[in-house]
Amino acid sequence: MAGSEKRIGPARDALEISTQYVEGQSLERPRTTPLSACDVWNLRTEGDWLRFEGRLPGADGPRGYRLKDPGPIIAESHPTLVGIFELGGQPVAQATPGGSAFPYHVFCADDDIGPVGMAGLEDAPKSAGLAPMRERTIAALVAETLLAWQYQDSAVLPLFYVRSESESIARAADLSTGKALANLGRAVENWLAAARANECAAELSAIIVDFAGDDLSSSADEYANASRAVFDALQRQALGDRLARAPRLLTIFESGAHYPVREVIIEGQTQLALFPGAHDLIFAAPGYMFALDVEGEGWLSEKGRLHKAEMLAAALTYAPRAANHAAAQPPSETWHCPMPVLADWKDGAIEVTCRAIGELVLDRSDPFAAGEGLGFKILTDDGALPVADVEISSRDKRALRISCAQKPPSGARLAYACGAPAGLSRRYPANAGALRDTWDMLSADGATLHRWAYPACLPIAGL
């Protein structure tokens, strides 16, 4: 140790290091501290790197670090820079102020823009550097969630690189030709350059796509086809031949916030969930399970953003276990939430067939205030009709039986978490429901999360 410190020489007392942005810290410049005043030890130089062990702010605890001027402090870890990117409409631009809980593991580009990107206004600049987080996007919160789970399991803690690119759109088709997509391509280039500059391998974890709530005019088929075109353009233009495999795409099944999305957008998302084509697309959760900022015109609250990130992370890492829980098995089916797929009028009731991994549960505590019918209603040309009762089928625990006060008219549709009026003072989206399966997970804030059913709008056969 003495020899290592001697190589650093008198610079040790003069060198100042940034303690970087940590969770809950304001957006002011991070505090700088003389290295000699920090709880660090075993300082040594290796090539261009200053390496040391220490106890720095953040969730890590004592560990090794490295620093190359100019640049941030980086945790000594598995030499992989994992990329998580985000592309979409206006919700993608939302971020939680403050730094990361893992400030030496989660980074963005060193371009003075931060993780939220250019919002479709300008071309993104080139950058091969890393910068600490000043605010946390959904992509950053997913990275933090994955790190927290790894930390709890005493597993490897990789480095993460996050970037979100968004723009204002009126149709899903606009995104495939917009500036956000080109800027995401630049973000991928910058990530790969940063990995090389910091002597790391590059590994793409996922790309989060979020634009269903922005589409104001497409039909169901137009929305589904335009979404597939966006995914094709993402693969072709943003990623090209830079990566060995196609990206995993994560998204949320949106039903709207205070203002519900149109029924045709729910139908379009159903098409994508059932028929994603060649794309590795996973709908992690329905949007109605995430709490809103009541005064924020439909933006997610901090709680809602945490839960959204945790559900995205759960979908990303999903692997069913064997019955004895002794070892992970290859997934028999990919992650999906319960999805009503068929509705038939039989014997004076509607029988609903669902696609589900586990047995269905009707949560009559109604946590999202879906109201009578637990989110189910009958839609007709003359308006909505209530249902009399909803129960799990006695013959199939993945099916439902819905009783009606009277036979619905021909052409009626069965809606779930769909067709609700706007509710500006609600804590959760106006389109909501209370159907889920048996899976659960404890959130970092102590709440229990479930796989709630996707919204649906189905023709009723047999009327």
N, C-alpha and C positions, 0 to 999 in steps of 0.2 A: 504493500500500500504506500509506504514511504517513497519508493521509487516512482510509482505512478504519479503521486502528488508532486514530486520533484520535477517531472516532465512538464506539468502544468505551470509550475513555478509561481512567480508573484501574480500571475493573471488570476489565480483563484480568488484572491481578495477583491480584485477589481471587477471580475465578471459578474454581471447581473443576469438572473434568469427570470422569466415570466412565470408566475404561478398559474397563468392561463385562466380562462373563464371556467368557473365551476357552477354547478347547479344552484339556481337561486340568485346568482350574482347579477348585478345590473349590466347594462350594455356599455358602461364606461370602459376605458382601457384597463386591461388587467394590471394588477399590482406587480411591480418588479422588486426583487429582493436580491441583495448580494448573496452569491452562492455560499459564502462563508457563514452567513446567518441562517441558512436552511439546515434542516435535519437530514443531511446527506453524508455519505461516507464512501470510501473506496473509489475516489475519483481517479480517472485514468484516461489517457488519449489513445485512440486506435485509429490511425489514419486521420480523416477529417472529423471523426466523431469524438465528442466528450462523453464518456460513459460513467455512470455512478449508480450507487444504490441510495435509496432515500425514502422518506415518509412525507409525501406531498398531499395537498388538499385533493379530495375526491374519494371515491368509494374503494379504491384499490388497496390501500394499506401499504406497508413496506414492500418495495420491489425494485427492480433495476430499471434504469432510464437511459436514454441517449439523446444527444443534442448536437446539432450541426448548425453553425451560424452561416446564413440566416435560416431560421426555422424554429418550430415549436419543440417543446419537450415531447418525446415519444416514449411510450412504455416499451421496455424490452419484452418482447412477446414472440409468439409464433410469427415467422417472417412472411406474413400474408396480409395484403391490404384488400379487405373485402369491400366490394362496391354494392351500395344500395341506392337506387335512383328512383325518381318519381316524375311522372308526366301527367298533365291534365289541365283542367280549367281552374277557376278562381280558388276553390278550396285548397289546392296544392300550395298556394302562396301564403297560407296561414302558418304562423310559427309561434311557439311559446318562447317568450323572452328569457334570456339567461343561458348559462353554459351547461355543459353536459355533466351528468353524475360520474362519467368516466372521461375526464377531460384529456387524458393522455392516450386514449384509445379511439376516440371518435373525432374525425376531422372533415373539413371541407376544403375547397380550392383556395389557394392564397391569391385571390384576385380582388379583394376588398368588396366582394358582393355578398359573400356568406352563402349559407346552404339553400336559401330560397330562390336563387337564380335570377334571371333577367325579366321575368314576367312577360315575355314576348315583346319587349319594347326595343331591345338592342341585341346585337350579336354578342355572344359571350366571348371573352378574351381567352387567349391561351395561358396556361399556367401549369407548371410542373411542381409547384410547391404545395405544402400542407399548411392549413391554418386551423387554430382551435375554434370551437363552436361559440358563437355569441347568441344564438337562438336555435331552437330545436324544432325542426320540421317533423312530420310524421315519419319520414325515412330515418331521421336521427333518433326518434323515440323507439323505432323498431330495433335499431342497432343497440341502443341502451338496454332494451328488454332482453335481447339475446345475450349481451354481456352479463347482465344481472343473473340470468339463469345459469350461464357458464360459471360465474363466480360462486354461486350457491353450491354447485356441484364440484368445486375445486378443479374445473376443467380449463383447458387452454383459453386465453383471452386474446383473440386476434385484434388487429387494427381495422377500423372501418372508415370508409370514405363515402360521404353522402352528398347528393345534390338533387334539387327539385327544380323542374322547369315547367312553367305554366303560361297560359295566355287566355285572354277573354275570347270565348267562342259562343256561337249561337247554335251550332250543329256539331255533332261528333266528327263529321267529315272535314270540318275546318282544321282539325288538329293534325291530320295527315299531311297537310301542305303548309303548316304554319311555322313561325320562327322558333317556337318552343321545341319542336322535334329536332331542328337543326342544332339548337343550343344543347340539347341532350347529347347529340353526337359529339359536340365539342367537350362536354362534361366527361364522356367516356374516354376521349383522347387524353384529357387532362389527368384523369384517374390513372390510366396506364403509364403516363409520363411520371406521375408522382410515385407510383410503385417502383419504377426503375430508379428514380433519383434517390429513393430511400431504401434501396436494396431489398425490396419485397417482391414476392410473387403477387399476381393480381387474380382475384377470384370474384366472379359476379354472383351475388346472392340472389337478388331479385330486382325487378322493376315494378314499382307500384303505379297503377294507372287509375285515374279518378276523373271522370268527365261526364258521367251519366246525368248528374243533376244540372248540367249546363245546357243540355240539348233542349231547345224550345220548339222545334218544328219538324223533326224527323218522324216518319212512321216507324212501326216496330221493325219491319224488314230493313228499312233504310238505316235505322240505328245499328242493328246487328251487323249489317254489311259494312257500314262505315267504321265500326269498331274493329272489325277484322282487317280493314284496310289500314287503320292506324297501327295495328299490331304488325302487319306486313311491312309498312314503312319504317316502323321502329327497328325491325330486324334488318332491313335492307340499308337504310340510310344512317341510322344512329350507331348500329353495331357492325354492319358489314361483315368482313372476314376477320375482324379483330379478335373474335372469341371463338373457341372451339365448339361451343354448343349454344343452342337457342336459349334465350333468357326465360326464367320463370316469371310469369306475370301474376301479380297479386292485385285484387281489386275488392271493392265493397259493393254489395247489392243495394243500390240506392232506392229509397222510396220518397226522398225529399226531406226537408227540414220543417220549418214553419209552413212553407209553401210546398205541398206535395208535388212530386213529379207526375207527369202525365201517364195515364194507364199504358199507353203504347210503349213508353220507355221501360216500364216494368216487363211488358211482354217481350221487348227486344232483349233485355237482360236475361230473361228466361231462355230465349233462344241461344244466347251465348253460353249460359251455364250448362245447357244440355248438349250443345253442339259447338264446342270451341274450335273445331277444325284442327289444324296442325299446331295450334298454339298451346303452350303449357300454361293455361289460364286457370286460376283458382279464385273463386269468390269466397273470401275469408269469413264474412259475416254480413248480416243485414244492417243497413245504416241506422235503423230505428232503435238499436240498442245503445247508441252513444248519446250521452247527455249534451244538451245544447246550452249555449250562453243565451239566456232568455232575452237579454237586452242587446244581443249582438246580431240581430237580423238573420239568425239561423246558423251562425258559426258554431262549431263545436266548443264546448267548455273545456277547461284543462282536464277535468275528469274524463270527458268524452274522448279527448285526443289520446290520453293514456290508454284507455280501454280499446280504442281502435288500433293503436300500435300493438298492443298485447295480442289481440285477435289475429292481426296480420302475422305476427311472429309465431303464434301457435299454428296457423295454417302452413307457414313456411317450413316448420320443423316437424310436422305431423308424421308419426310412424306408429301404427297400432302395435301393441305388444301381445305376446303369447298369453294364453290364459293364466299360466303360472307367473307371469311378469318376470321371468328369469332373463329373457333376452329380447331385444327388439327384433321383430320380424319384418320382412319386406311388406310394404303396405298392400293390403288386399284391394283397397280402393283409395283414391285420393281424397283429401279433405273436402268435405262439403257439408253444409248445413241442411236440415230437413227442407224439402221442396215439394209443395203440392204440385202434381203433374197432370192428374186426370180427375174430372168430376162427373159423376153419373147419377142420374135420378133413378133410384130403384126402391121399390116397396115403400113409397111415401117419404123418402129421405134422400139426401145427397151423400153418396159414398165417394170419399176422396182418397185417391191413391197417392202416396208420398214417396219420394226418393229420400232415403235416410240411412245413415250409418248405424244408428242405434234405435231403440224403442222410443216412441214419441211420448212427450209429456205435455199436458195442458196445465199451465201454471195459472191457477185461478186466483193467485194473489195479484195478478195483472200489474206487473211492475212498471209497465210503460203507459198505463192508463189507456189501454186500447178500448175499454168500455164493453158494453154488452156484445156477446158474440165472440169475445176474446180476439178481435181483429177480423172476424169473418162477417161478410155481408153479401147480399145478392144485389147485383147491379142490373138495372133494366133501362129501357129507353125513357121511362118515366121517372127515374130516380132510384135511390137505394132502398132495399127492403131488409129489415133485420132478420136474423135467424133465431129460432126458438132455443136451440141447444146445440152444443158441440161436445162430442165424446170420442174417446179412442175406440176403435172397432174391437168388438169382442173376438173377431176371427183373425185379426192381423194387427199387431201392435205398431205397425208402421202405416196404418190407415186410419181414417176418421169417418164418423157418421154424423151428419149435420141434419137436425130436424128443422122443419120450416112450418110456420103457422098455416101456410097454404102453398099449393104447388106454384113454383115460379113460372112466369110466362115464357113462351117459346123465345129463344134468343137470349135469355138471361145468362149472366156470367157470375161465377163465384169469385169473390175478391177476398184476398187476405192481405192485410197491411197495405191496402190500396183503396182509392176512392174516397178518402176522408176530406172534409173541408179544412181550410187553413186554420191553424191554431197558434196565434202569435205569442201567447203567454205560456206555452207548454214547455216543460223541462225536457221532453223528448219529442221526436218528430210526430207530426199529426197522423201520418200513416204508421201504425204500430200494431203489434200482435202479441200473443202469449203462448205460442206453440214452440217447443224446442225438443231436443233429445236429451239423453241422460248424461252427456259429457259435461264436465265442469272444470274450472280452473280458478285458482285464487289469484286475484290481481295484486299488484304491489301496494294498492291503497286499501286492501282488506276486503274488497267486494268480491263476490263470487260471479264469475262470468260463465255463460252458457252458449251453446250453439243454437241460437234462435233461428226460426224458419225464415227462409227468403220470402219476400212478398210474391204474390201471384195474382193473376187475373185469368181465369179459365172458363172456356165455354162449358155449359152444363149439357152433357149428352142425355138423350132419352126423354126430353121434354115434349 
